[in-house]
Amino acid sequence: MPVLAKSKTRTGRLWTYVRDDRPFAGPDPPAAVFFYSPDRGGAHPEQHLAGYAGLMQADAYAGFGRLYEANRKGGPIIEAACWAHGRRKFFDLARLSKAPIAAEAVKRIDVLFAIER
């Protein structure tokens, strides 16, 4: 996100957290919250989610790592990893080393993607 500053522009970050429990018959309405930070440091999501424990689906950003620690104050956040990032690793293995198990994993993940469409 471009941030205007006196005589220069710099890059800031906009963190977005969303909730939608309707597919699981949750009673709460969908919601989104946005936080700004001047950089992408892992301390920012730690502050944003300080009072939260539960599931979080996110990409494989290393800055989220401390959120998943079992001894985290307030309880751990359980990582619901992103299939697109997981698929990419299997795809690379299947393509580069012709690993049949990796190719099978890609096929099975593609079936999951087809269901979600």
Residue frames as a rotation matrix with the C-alpha (Angstrom) as fourth column:
MET 1
0.594 0.804 0.000 0.00
0.804 -0.594 0.000 0.00
0.000 0.000 -1.000 0.00
PRO 2
-0.283 -0.708 0.647 1.62
0.625 -0.648 -0.436 3.31
0.728 0.281 0.626 -1.02
VAL 3
0.473 0.334 -0.815 1.89
0.848 -0.423 0.319 5.74
-0.238 -0.842 -0.483 1.88
LEU 4
0.465 -0.267 0.844 2.43
0.391 -0.794 -0.466 9.38
0.794 0.547 -0.265 1.07
ALA 5
0.363 -0.444 -0.819 5.10
0.839 -0.227 0.495 11.11
-0.406 -0.867 0.290 3.07
LYS 6
0.777 -0.095 -0.622 6.57
-0.165 -0.985 -0.054 14.56
-0.608 0.145 -0.781 2.77
SER 7
0.255 -0.620 -0.742 8.58
-0.936 -0.351 -0.028 14.54
-0.243 0.701 -0.670 -0.49
LYS 8
-0.785 -0.489 -0.380 8.52
-0.587 0.782 0.208 10.73
0.196 0.387 -0.901 -0.82
THR 9
0.461 0.883 -0.086 6.26
-0.831 0.464 0.308 7.71
0.312 -0.071 0.948 -0.95
ARG 10
-0.720 -0.658 0.223 6.96
-0.694 0.672 -0.258 4.51
0.020 -0.340 -0.940 0.95
THR 11
-0.258 0.601 -0.756 5.30
-0.208 0.730 0.651 1.12
0.943 0.326 -0.063 1.19
GLY 12
-0.501 0.214 0.839 3.09
-0.856 0.023 -0.517 0.33
-0.130 -0.976 0.172 4.16
ARG 13
-0.925 0.199 -0.323 1.01
0.122 0.963 0.241 -2.77
0.359 0.184 -0.915 4.93
LEU 14
-0.213 0.923 0.320 -2.72
-0.957 -0.263 0.123 -3.24
0.198 -0.280 0.939 5.29
TRP 15
-0.996 -0.093 0.001 -3.56
-0.089 0.943 -0.320 -6.35
0.029 -0.319 -0.947 7.30
THR 16
-0.205 0.975 -0.088 -7.05
-0.883 -0.145 0.447 -7.79
0.422 0.169 0.890 6.77
TYR 17
-0.988 0.028 0.155 -8.75
-0.056 0.859 -0.509 -10.35
-0.147 -0.512 -0.846 8.98
VAL 18
-0.372 0.900 -0.225 -12.15
-0.780 -0.172 0.602 -11.75
0.503 0.400 0.766 8.01
ARG 19
-0.855 0.250 0.455 -14.75
-0.140 0.732 -0.667 -13.96
-0.500 -0.634 -0.590 9.62
ASP 20
-0.210 0.865 -0.455 -17.66
-0.941 -0.053 0.333 -15.78
0.264 0.499 0.825 8.04
ASP 21
-0.873 -0.094 0.478 -19.16
-0.321 0.850 -0.418 -18.68
-0.367 -0.518 -0.773 9.95
ARG 22
0.009 0.966 -0.259 -22.37
-0.926 -0.089 -0.366 -18.87
-0.377 0.243 0.894 7.88
PRO 23
-0.029 0.003 -1.000 -21.31
-0.701 0.713 0.023 -22.07
0.713 0.701 -0.019 6.06
PHE 24
-0.727 -0.315 -0.609 -20.99
0.178 0.771 -0.611 -23.71
0.663 -0.553 -0.505 9.48
ALA 25
0.244 0.959 -0.145 -24.30
0.560 -0.018 0.828 -22.39
0.791 -0.283 -0.542 10.87
GLY 26
-0.651 -0.526 -0.547 -22.50
0.755 -0.373 -0.539 -19.84
0.080 -0.764 0.640 13.04
PRO 27
0.317 0.898 -0.306 -24.75
0.927 -0.361 -0.101 -17.17
-0.201 -0.251 -0.947 14.58
ASP 28
0.025 -0.376 -0.926 -22.42
0.263 -0.891 0.369 -14.19
-0.965 -0.252 0.077 14.03
PRO 29
0.943 0.323 -0.083 -22.56
0.029 -0.327 -0.944 -12.04
-0.332 0.888 -0.318 10.88
PRO 30
0.388 -0.838 0.383 -19.60
0.883 0.219 -0.415 -11.88
0.264 0.499 0.825 8.50
ALA 31
0.928 -0.144 -0.344 -17.05
0.024 -0.898 0.439 -9.22
-0.372 -0.415 -0.830 9.39
ALA 32
0.365 -0.880 0.302 -13.73
0.755 0.091 -0.649 -7.77
0.544 0.465 0.698 8.28
VAL 33
0.878 -0.210 -0.430 -11.23
0.160 -0.717 0.678 -5.66
-0.451 -0.664 -0.596 10.19
PHE 34
0.607 -0.678 0.415 -8.26
0.466 -0.119 -0.877 -3.77
0.644 0.725 0.244 8.76
PHE 35
0.732 -0.494 -0.469 -5.02
0.303 -0.380 0.874 -2.71
-0.610 -0.782 -0.129 10.46
TYR 36
0.839 -0.527 0.135 -2.25
-0.117 -0.417 -0.901 -0.56
0.532 0.740 -0.412 9.03
SER 37
0.657 -0.735 -0.169 1.46
0.340 0.089 0.936 -0.98
-0.673 -0.672 0.308 9.78
PRO 38
0.582 -0.485 -0.653 4.53
-0.701 -0.706 -0.100 0.65
-0.413 0.516 -0.751 8.28
ASP 39
-0.481 -0.762 -0.434 6.17
-0.870 0.477 0.126 -2.74
0.111 0.438 -0.892 7.61
ARG 40
0.339 0.602 -0.723 5.44
-0.569 0.743 0.351 -6.47
0.749 0.293 0.595 7.36
GLY 41
-0.664 -0.702 0.256 6.96
-0.603 0.301 -0.739 -7.49
0.442 -0.645 -0.623 10.70
GLY 42
-0.396 0.466 -0.791 5.57
0.322 0.877 0.356 -10.52
0.860 -0.114 -0.498 12.51
ALA 43
-0.913 0.049 -0.404 4.98
0.380 -0.252 -0.890 -8.43
-0.145 -0.967 0.212 15.63
HIS 44
-0.759 0.645 -0.088 2.00
-0.646 -0.729 0.226 -6.78
0.082 0.228 0.970 13.94
PRO 45
-0.054 0.795 -0.604 -0.23
-0.327 0.557 0.763 -9.87
0.944 0.239 0.230 13.60
GLU 46
-0.532 -0.171 -0.829 0.78
0.662 0.526 -0.534 -10.83
0.527 -0.833 -0.166 17.15
GLN 47
-0.960 0.190 -0.205 -0.61
-0.014 -0.766 -0.643 -7.50
-0.279 -0.614 0.738 18.36
HIS 48
-0.549 0.790 -0.275 -3.68
-0.747 -0.315 0.586 -7.60
0.376 0.526 0.762 16.12
LEU 49
0.199 0.618 -0.761 -4.64
-0.266 0.781 0.565 -11.11
0.943 0.090 0.320 17.24
ALA 50
-0.737 -0.596 0.318 -3.50
-0.428 0.048 -0.902 -10.89
0.523 -0.801 -0.291 20.87
GLY 51
-0.475 0.621 0.623 -6.96
-0.755 0.076 -0.652 -11.72
-0.452 -0.780 0.433 22.21
TYR 52
0.450 0.669 -0.592 -7.79
-0.885 0.420 -0.199 -14.42
0.116 0.613 0.781 19.67
ALA 53
-0.680 -0.529 0.508 -7.42
-0.500 0.841 0.206 -18.19
-0.536 -0.114 -0.836 19.94
GLY 54
0.452 0.823 0.344 -8.92
-0.203 0.471 -0.858 -20.60
-0.869 0.318 0.380 17.44
LEU 55
0.224 -0.301 0.927 -8.50
0.830 0.558 -0.019 -21.38
-0.512 0.773 0.375 13.75
MET 56
0.335 -0.124 -0.934 -6.80
-0.400 -0.916 -0.022 -19.12
-0.853 0.381 -0.356 11.23
GLN 57
0.532 -0.172 0.829 -6.50
0.749 0.552 -0.367 -19.83
-0.394 0.816 0.423 7.53
ALA 58
0.667 -0.417 -0.617 -3.56
-0.416 -0.896 0.155 -17.97
-0.618 0.153 -0.771 6.05
ASP 59
0.752 -0.527 -0.395 -0.69
-0.292 0.270 -0.918 -18.25
0.591 0.805 0.050 3.64
ALA 60
0.637 -0.567 -0.523 2.67
0.706 0.700 0.101 -19.60
0.309 -0.433 0.847 4.71
TYR 61
0.439 -0.460 0.772 4.03
-0.234 -0.888 -0.396 -16.22
0.867 -0.007 -0.498 5.83
ALA 62
-0.217 -0.653 -0.726 6.79
0.570 0.519 -0.637 -16.90
0.792 -0.552 0.260 8.38
GLY 63
-0.768 -0.092 0.634 5.66
-0.307 -0.816 -0.490 -13.91
0.562 -0.571 0.599 10.46
PHE 64
0.301 0.939 0.169 2.61
-0.721 0.108 0.685 -15.88
0.625 -0.327 0.709 11.60
GLY 65
-0.153 -0.439 -0.885 4.78
0.032 0.893 -0.449 -18.60
0.988 -0.096 -0.122 13.18
ARG 66
-0.958 -0.274 0.089 4.64
-0.066 -0.091 -0.994 -17.34
0.281 -0.957 0.069 16.76
LEU 67
-0.253 0.943 0.218 0.84
-0.955 -0.280 0.102 -17.26
0.157 -0.182 0.971 16.61
TYR 68
0.462 0.449 -0.765 0.85
-0.484 0.851 0.207 -21.06
0.743 0.274 0.610 16.28
GLU 69
-0.626 -0.772 -0.112 3.06
-0.294 0.367 -0.882 -21.76
0.722 -0.520 -0.457 19.29
ALA 70
-0.019 0.650 -0.759 1.42
0.525 0.653 0.546 -24.02
0.851 -0.388 -0.354 21.90
ASN 71
-0.221 -0.137 -0.966 2.55
0.969 -0.142 -0.202 -21.84
-0.110 -0.980 0.164 24.81
ARG 72
-0.635 0.031 0.772 1.23
0.324 -0.896 0.303 -18.60
0.701 0.443 0.559 23.28
LYS 73
-0.910 0.336 -0.242 -0.38
0.096 -0.397 -0.913 -16.30
-0.403 -0.854 0.329 25.87
GLY 74
-0.252 0.907 -0.338 -4.14
-0.820 -0.385 -0.423 -16.55
-0.514 0.170 0.841 25.45
GLY 75
0.324 0.323 0.889 -3.84
0.050 0.933 -0.357 -19.92
-0.945 0.160 0.287 23.74
PRO 76
-0.714 -0.679 0.172 -2.53
0.164 0.078 0.983 -21.02
-0.681 0.730 0.056 20.38
ILE 77
0.225 0.671 -0.706 -4.03
-0.814 -0.269 -0.515 -20.25
-0.536 0.691 0.486 17.04
ILE 78
0.034 -0.139 0.990 -4.49
0.252 0.959 0.126 -23.40
-0.967 0.245 0.068 15.00
GLU 79
-0.551 -0.351 -0.757 -3.15
-0.589 -0.480 0.650 -23.03
-0.592 0.804 0.058 11.47
ALA 80
0.467 0.619 0.632 -5.54
0.291 0.567 -0.771 -24.01
-0.835 0.544 0.085 8.69
ALA 81
-0.484 -0.855 -0.188 -2.96
0.098 -0.266 0.959 -23.91
-0.870 0.445 0.212 5.93
CYS 82
0.240 0.485 -0.841 -3.64
-0.736 -0.474 -0.484 -22.74
-0.633 0.735 0.243 2.41
TRP 83
0.515 0.008 0.857 -3.99
0.306 0.932 -0.193 -25.59
-0.801 0.362 0.478 -0.12
ALA 84
0.986 -0.158 0.049 -2.67
-0.011 -0.361 -0.933 -23.39
0.165 0.919 -0.358 -2.94
HIS 85
0.338 -0.916 0.216 0.68
-0.936 -0.351 -0.025 -23.04
0.098 -0.193 -0.976 -1.18
GLY 86
0.066 -0.265 0.962 0.81
-0.448 0.854 0.266 -26.73
-0.892 -0.449 -0.062 -0.28
ARG 87
0.820 0.319 0.475 -0.07
0.261 0.531 -0.806 -27.71
-0.509 0.785 0.352 -3.85
ARG 88
0.812 -0.541 -0.219 2.76
-0.549 -0.583 -0.599 -25.58
0.196 0.606 -0.770 -5.20
LYS 89
-0.041 -0.864 0.502 5.34
-0.900 0.250 0.356 -27.63
-0.433 -0.437 -0.788 -3.26
PHE 90
0.118 0.159 0.980 3.93
0.078 0.983 -0.168 -30.93
-0.990 0.097 0.104 -4.55
PHE 91
0.963 0.270 0.011 3.69
0.051 -0.141 -0.989 -29.51
-0.266 0.952 -0.149 -8.08
ASP 92
0.457 -0.869 -0.190 7.38
-0.887 -0.430 -0.167 -28.56
0.064 0.245 -0.967 -8.03
LEU 93
-0.251 -0.536 0.806 8.35
-0.590 0.745 0.312 -32.03
-0.767 -0.397 -0.504 -6.78
ALA 94
0.441 0.509 0.739 6.23
0.262 0.715 -0.648 -33.73
-0.858 0.480 0.182 -9.44
ARG 95
0.991 -0.031 -0.131 7.64
-0.132 -0.420 -0.898 -31.54
-0.028 0.907 -0.420 -12.21
LEU 96
0.384 -0.923 -0.008 11.31
-0.916 -0.380 -0.126 -31.46
0.113 0.056 -0.992 -11.18
SER 97
-0.576 -0.680 0.453 11.89
-0.755 0.656 0.025 -34.96
-0.314 -0.328 -0.891 -9.87
LYS 98
-0.301 0.550 -0.779 9.01
-0.631 0.497 0.595 -36.78
0.715 0.671 0.197 -11.55
ALA 99
-0.964 -0.042 0.263 7.88
-0.248 0.508 -0.825 -38.05
-0.099 -0.860 -0.500 -8.14
PRO 100
-0.597 0.776 -0.204 4.71
0.199 0.389 0.899 -40.12
0.777 0.497 -0.387 -8.66
ILE 101
-0.234 0.522 -0.820 3.46
0.972 0.129 -0.195 -39.58
0.004 -0.843 -0.538 -5.10
ALA 102
-0.675 -0.049 -0.736 3.77
0.189 -0.976 -0.107 -35.81
-0.713 -0.212 0.668 -5.54
ALA 103
-0.912 0.371 -0.174 1.87
-0.274 -0.238 0.932 -36.02
0.304 0.897 0.319 -8.85
GLU 104
-0.360 0.803 -0.476 -0.89
0.674 0.576 0.463 -37.96
0.646 -0.154 -0.748 -7.08
ALA 105
-0.381 0.178 -0.907 -1.03
0.781 -0.462 -0.419 -35.31
-0.494 -0.869 0.037 -4.34
VAL 106
-0.909 0.040 -0.415 -1.48
-0.222 -0.889 0.402 -32.59
-0.353 0.457 0.816 -7.00
LYS 107
-0.701 0.684 -0.201 -4.36
0.038 0.318 0.947 -34.55
0.712 0.656 -0.249 -8.57
ARG 108
-0.220 0.634 -0.741 -6.09
0.924 0.379 0.050 -34.99
0.312 -0.674 -0.669 -5.21
ILE 109
-0.561 -0.009 -0.828 -5.71
0.440 -0.850 -0.289 -31.32
-0.701 -0.527 0.481 -4.29
ASP 110
-0.957 0.221 -0.187 -7.13
-0.278 -0.522 0.806 -30.39
0.080 0.824 0.561 -7.72
VAL 111
-0.425 0.845 -0.325 -10.21
0.565 0.528 0.634 -32.49
0.707 0.086 -0.701 -6.88
LEU 112
-0.210 0.307 -0.928 -10.65
0.905 -0.299 -0.304 -30.43
-0.371 -0.904 -0.215 -3.70
PHE 113
-0.831 -0.136 -0.539 -10.33
-0.021 -0.961 0.274 -27.21
-0.556 0.239 0.796 -5.73
ALA 114
-0.832 0.553 -0.046 -13.00
0.004 0.090 0.996 -28.47
0.555 0.828 -0.077 -8.15
ILE 115
-0.198 0.768 -0.609 -15.39
0.927 0.349 0.138 -29.10
0.319 -0.537 -0.781 -5.24
GLU 116
-0.338 -0.007 -0.941 -14.85
0.644 -0.731 -0.226 -25.57
-0.686 -0.682 0.252 -3.92
ARG 117
-0.996 0.019 -0.092 -15.61
-0.081 -0.675 0.733 -23.97
-0.048 0.737 0.674 -7.27
